[in-house]
Amino acid sequence: MSSKKTLLILAGGLGSRYKGLKQVDGILDNGSPILEYSIYDALEAGFRKVVIIVNRLIPKSYIERLNALSETKGFELHWVYQEMDRIPLQHFDYSERQKPWGTAHAVLCAKDVIYEPFVMINADDFYGKEAYQLAADEIDLHHISDVRLAMAAYPVSTTLSGNGTVARGICTLDPDNFLIKVEEQTSIQKVNDSIMYTENGHSVEIAPDTLVSMNFFIFHPGIFSALETYFYDFIKSGPMPTQEFYIPSALQRMIDEKKVKVKVKTSPSQWMGVTYADDKKSIKDFLTSEIQKNRYPEDLWN
């Protein structure tokens, strides 16, 4: 039986390395950015509600575009602004803070509009239609609960950029494919025929099939309670003005405290992303190929 499912898209980042608002940057001549391909794939998999976390720089014209699309295609759409005061903090000095507090804070901003299991993704990542079907099956089979979550992970070899280093969360799993930890490495790149990252000044090689987190999580709304507690703990710790509250670290604390188990599923889809402006050509070529295979219409919504 199909359950109500929500797609939560994190689109509030500023894309400093990309040098632009890549969340709404159209990839092909049809003008659809990556997040619309994610919505298209999610709708095909049975999701009927979309929540998008945005910042105030998102053009009003783009909001109007998606509002019209939600009416035409018949899905529920909510816009949520990730702002520093979205989660009230008494007696907190915001004067040195330049931006909100990262991905876990972004998810927490959606707590008043999500009451059902949901998939959380990045707006600028293409995860592939099979990943959404995998997530839909997990939800419809009632595998997702307040004590069991899931994620779709990708082999690190399929997530690299030819234009510079990337940050990836390297997953360590138990024998039953439940997550033990996610370790963030920020300098992963291909060097000749090897995949390397730098740690404490030393180069470390990792196997091509090592699973990494690409922020494709399948959550239960019960996570909001833990995130709220952890966020207040984060604030009480006196974070530096640029320090952020991330989903992987919050999830790690939940695992360590034995609040949840997280099942890791290897995604059957090809991941594509746009970290750097020059990555756009790669994903443009990929989507063109997908259209030629009849996996997407040339004009996504017509």
Secondary structure by P-SEA (a helix, b strand, c coil): cccbbbbbbbcccccccccccccccccccccccaaaaaaaaaaaacccbbbbbbcccccaaaaaaaaaaaaaabbbbbbbbbccccccccccccccccccccaaaaaaaaccccccbbbbbbccccccaaaaaaaaaaaaaccccccbbbbbbccccccccccbbbbbbbbbbcccccccbbbbbcbbbbcccbbbbbcccbbbbbcccbbbbcccccccccaaaaaaaaaaaaaaacccccccccaaaaaaaaaaaccbbbbbbcccbbbbbbccccaaaaaaaaaaaaaaaccccccccc
